[in-house]
């Protein structure tokens, strides 16, 4: 249940359009619901601005389905990360509108009409091998109602590809930059724009990349002051934080003079 849904319910209760018993029944599992193997957090959307996100690894298909079902009752949008085809098919049997992106491994259900941000978040990745992480970022941003523009395969080995997009990059409110190998791309992007840059190291690279540790250390040592870093392959975390930054920026925009 999100703030809008709760507010609507309370308004109906105050106006007499909703009975106390009905309101009480709807709040039975609020703020959390114990389903044995998990405590489903129905209050998170009110506290944090988006419902609890399901992390699929380590959970059985039946557990993923049950959590999806319980969250869906709240009426909000739902995102599950690092899922697979079998989990998606199982969820789809009870929630037909759910969709699956095999590249990002995200399972998503939109139940609320999109209310898109005015600012745009740019998602940049160095190479095609980094696209799965970039797609996890994009899916996260889009289910959180953010306008997104992608710039894929623009790594520093062919710098002209990135520079050709520089004018457009400067129009982004926030940028998420994803790269493996030596992880140089976020520093280059940071030197081109005034917006916050969230760097995502990926586990892509040859032996000495140490499954993303080389990229992580390179990004943590960035010379660009507007670069901050999330964990290796954490496209979801980068997308979530970028959405929060964009939301805060919109709240602080000056109102038009009347």
C-alpha positions as CSV (number, residue, x, y, z in Angstrom):
1,X,0.0,0.0,0.0
2,X,1.4,3.4,-1.0
3,X,0.7,6.9,0.3
4,X,-1.8,7.6,-2.4
5,X,-3.8,4.4,-1.8
6,X,-3.8,4.9,1.9
7,X,-4.8,8.6,1.6
8,X,-7.7,7.6,-0.7
9,X,-8.9,5.0,1.7
10,X,-8.8,7.4,4.7
11,X,-10.7,10.0,2.7
12,X,-13.4,7.5,1.9
13,X,-13.5,6.5,5.5
14,X,-13.9,10.1,6.6
15,X,-16.6,10.8,4.1
16,X,-18.6,7.7,5.0
17,X,-18.0,6.0,1.7
18,X,-16.0,3.2,3.4
19,X,-17.0,1.4,6.6
20,X,-14.7,1.1,9.6
21,X,-14.8,-2.7,9.3
22,X,-13.8,-2.6,5.6
23,X,-10.9,-0.2,6.4
24,X,-9.8,-2.4,9.3
25,X,-9.9,-5.5,7.0
26,X,-7.7,-3.7,4.5
27,X,-5.2,-2.7,7.2
28,X,-5.1,-6.2,8.7
29,X,-1.6,-6.9,7.3
30,X,-0.3,-3.4,7.8
31,X,2.6,-2.6,8.2
32,X,3.9,-6.1,7.7
33,X,2.6,-9.6,7.1
34,X,4.2,-12.8,8.4
35,X,3.9,-15.6,5.8
36,X,6.2,-18.0,7.6
37,X,9.3,-17.8,5.4
38,X,9.2,-14.0,5.0
39,X,7.8,-10.9,6.6
40,X,6.3,-8.9,3.7
41,X,6.8,-5.2,4.2
42,X,3.5,-3.5,3.2
43,X,4.6,-0.2,4.7
44,X,7.8,0.3,2.6
45,X,6.2,2.4,-0.1
46,X,5.0,4.9,2.4
47,X,8.4,5.1,4.2
48,X,10.7,4.9,1.1
49,X,8.5,5.8,-1.9
50,X,8.5,2.4,-3.5
51,X,7.3,-1.1,-2.5
52,X,9.6,-3.8,-1.3
53,X,11.7,-5.3,-4.1
54,X,12.0,-9.1,-4.4
55,X,15.6,-10.4,-4.7
56,X,15.0,-13.8,-6.3
57,X,18.3,-15.8,-5.7
58,X,18.0,-18.1,-2.7
59,X,14.2,-18.2,-2.9
60,X,12.2,-21.0,-4.3
61,X,9.8,-20.4,-7.2
62,X,6.8,-20.9,-4.8
63,X,8.3,-18.4,-2.4
64,X,8.7,-15.8,-5.1
65,X,5.1,-16.4,-6.3
66,X,3.7,-16.0,-2.8
67,X,5.6,-12.8,-2.1
68,X,4.5,-11.4,-5.5
69,X,0.9,-12.3,-4.7
70,X,0.9,-10.7,-1.3
71,X,2.6,-7.5,-2.5
72,X,0.1,-7.3,-5.5
73,X,-2.8,-6.9,-3.1
74,X,-1.4,-3.5,-2.1
75,X,-2.1,-2.2,-5.6
76,X,1.4,-0.9,-6.2
77,X,4.0,-1.7,-8.9
78,X,6.2,-4.7,-8.1
79,X,9.8,-5.5,-9.2
80,X,11.7,-8.7,-8.7
81,X,15.4,-8.8,-9.6
82,X,17.7,-11.7,-10.7
83,X,14.7,-13.9,-11.6
84,X,14.5,-16.6,-14.3
85,X,12.0,-17.8,-16.9
86,X,10.5,-20.5,-14.6
87,X,9.8,-18.0,-11.8
88,X,8.2,-15.6,-14.3
89,X,6.0,-18.3,-15.8
90,X,4.8,-19.3,-12.3
91,X,4.0,-15.7,-11.3
92,X,2.2,-15.1,-14.7
93,X,-0.3,-17.9,-13.8
94,X,-1.7,-15.8,-11.0
95,X,-0.8,-12.3,-12.3
96,X,-1.2,-12.4,-16.2
97,X,0.1,-8.8,-16.7
98,X,3.5,-9.5,-15.3
99,X,6.4,-9.2,-17.7
100,X,10.0,-10.6,-17.9
101,X,13.1,-9.1,-19.4
102,X,15.5,-12.0,-20.0
103,X,18.5,-9.6,-20.4
104,X,18.0,-7.9,-17.0
105,X,16.4,-10.9,-15.4
106,X,13.8,-8.6,-13.9
107,X,10.2,-9.6,-13.4
108,X,7.9,-6.6,-13.2
109,X,4.2,-5.9,-12.6
110,X,2.8,-2.4,-13.3
111,X,-0.6,-1.8,-11.5
112,X,-0.5,2.0,-11.3
113,X,-0.6,4.3,-14.3
114,X,2.8,5.8,-15.1
115,X,3.4,9.3,-13.7
116,X,6.7,10.1,-15.5
117,X,9.3,12.3,-14.1
118,X,10.1,15.6,-15.8
119,X,13.8,15.1,-15.6
120,X,15.5,12.3,-17.5
121,X,18.0,9.7,-16.2
122,X,20.7,8.7,-18.6
123,X,21.9,5.1,-18.5
124,X,25.3,4.6,-20.2
125,X,27.2,1.4,-20.6
126,X,30.7,0.8,-22.0
127,X,30.2,-2.3,-24.0
128,X,27.5,-4.8,-25.1
129,X,28.7,-7.2,-22.4
130,X,27.6,-4.7,-19.8
131,X,24.0,-4.4,-21.2
132,X,22.4,-6.9,-18.8
133,X,23.4,-4.7,-15.8
134,X,22.3,-1.6,-17.7
135,X,19.0,-3.2,-18.4
136,X,18.5,-4.0,-14.7
137,X,19.1,-0.3,-14.1
138,X,16.6,0.7,-16.8
139,X,13.9,-1.6,-15.6
140,X,14.3,-0.3,-12.0
141,X,14.1,3.3,-13.2
142,X,11.0,2.7,-15.4
143,X,9.0,0.8,-12.8
144,X,9.8,3.8,-10.5
145,X,8.2,6.2,-13.1
146,X,11.4,7.8,-14.3
147,X,12.0,9.0,-17.9
148,X,15.1,7.1,-19.1
149,X,17.4,7.5,-22.1
150,X,20.0,4.8,-22.9
151,X,23.4,5.2,-24.4
152,X,24.9,1.7,-24.9
153,X,28.3,0.6,-26.3
154,X,30.0,3.9,-25.9
155,X,33.2,2.8,-24.0
156,X,36.5,4.7,-23.9
157,X,38.1,2.4,-26.4
158,X,36.2,4.4,-29.0
159,X,35.9,7.7,-27.3
160,X,34.3,9.4,-30.4
161,X,31.1,7.4,-29.7
162,X,30.7,9.0,-26.3
163,X,31.7,12.5,-27.4
164,X,29.1,12.4,-30.1
165,X,26.5,12.1,-27.4
166,X,28.0,14.7,-25.0
167,X,25.4,17.5,-25.8
168,X,22.6,15.1,-24.9
169,X,24.3,13.8,-21.9
170,X,24.5,17.3,-20.4
171,X,20.7,17.4,-20.5
172,X,20.3,14.5,-18.2
173,X,19.3,15.1,-14.5
174,X,21.3,12.1,-13.3
175,X,23.5,9.6,-15.1
176,X,24.2,6.0,-14.3
177,X,27.5,4.8,-15.9
178,X,28.2,1.1,-16.2
179,X,31.5,-0.4,-17.2
180,X,33.8,-3.4,-16.6
181,X,37.4,-3.9,-17.6
182,X,39.4,-1.0,-16.1
183,X,36.2,1.0,-15.3
184,X,37.4,4.3,-16.8
185,X,34.1,5.4,-18.4
186,X,32.4,7.1,-15.3
187,X,35.4,9.4,-14.8
188,X,35.2,10.5,-18.5
189,X,31.5,11.1,-18.3
190,X,31.9,12.9,-15.0
191,X,34.2,15.4,-16.7
192,X,31.6,16.2,-19.3
193,X,28.5,16.9,-17.2
194,X,27.4,18.8,-14.1
195,X,24.9,16.1,-13.0
196,X,25.5,13.4,-10.4
197,X,27.1,10.3,-11.9
198,X,26.5,6.9,-10.3
199,X,29.1,4.4,-11.4
200,X,28.4,0.7,-11.6
201,X,31.4,-1.6,-12.0
202,X,30.6,-4.9,-13.7
203,X,32.3,-8.3,-13.5
204,X,33.1,-8.2,-17.2
205,X,36.8,-8.4,-18.1
206,X,39.8,-10.6,-18.4
207,X,41.7,-12.3,-15.6
208,X,43.3,-9.3,-14.0
209,X,39.9,-7.6,-13.8
210,X,39.2,-10.0,-10.8
211,X,35.5,-10.2,-11.6
212,X,34.9,-6.5,-11.3
213,X,37.3,-5.6,-8.5
214,X,39.6,-3.7,-10.8
215,X,36.7,-1.7,-12.2
216,X,35.4,-1.1,-8.7
217,X,38.8,0.2,-7.4
218,X,39.2,2.4,-10.5
219,X,35.8,4.0,-10.0
220,X,36.4,4.5,-6.3
221,X,39.5,6.4,-7.2
222,X,37.9,8.5,-9.8
223,X,39.3,12.0,-10.4
224,X,35.8,13.3,-11.2
225,X,34.2,14.9,-8.1
226,X,30.7,14.2,-9.2
227,X,31.1,10.4,-9.3
228,X,29.9,8.0,-6.6
229,X,30.0,4.2,-6.8
230,X,27.7,1.2,-6.0
231,X,28.7,-2.4,-5.8
232,X,29.8,-4.7,-8.6
233,X,26.9,-5.5,-11.0
234,X,24.4,-3.6,-8.8
235,X,22.3,-2.1,-11.6
236,X,19.3,-2.2,-9.4
237,X,20.9,-0.2,-6.6
238,X,22.1,2.4,-9.0
239,X,18.7,2.8,-10.7
240,X,16.9,3.0,-7.3
241,X,19.3,5.8,-6.0
242,X,19.1,7.6,-9.4
243,X,15.3,7.6,-9.2
244,X,15.4,9.0,-5.6
245,X,17.8,11.8,-6.7
246,X,15.6,12.7,-9.6
247,X,12.5,12.8,-7.4
248,X,14.2,15.1,-4.9
249,X,15.4,17.4,-7.7
250,X,11.9,17.8,-9.0
251,X,10.6,18.6,-5.5
252,X,13.1,21.5,-5.3
253,X,12.3,23.0,-8.7
254,X,11.1,26.6,-8.3
255,X,7.4,27.1,-8.9
256,X,6.3,29.3,-11.8
257,X,5.5,32.9,-10.9
258,X,1.8,33.7,-11.2
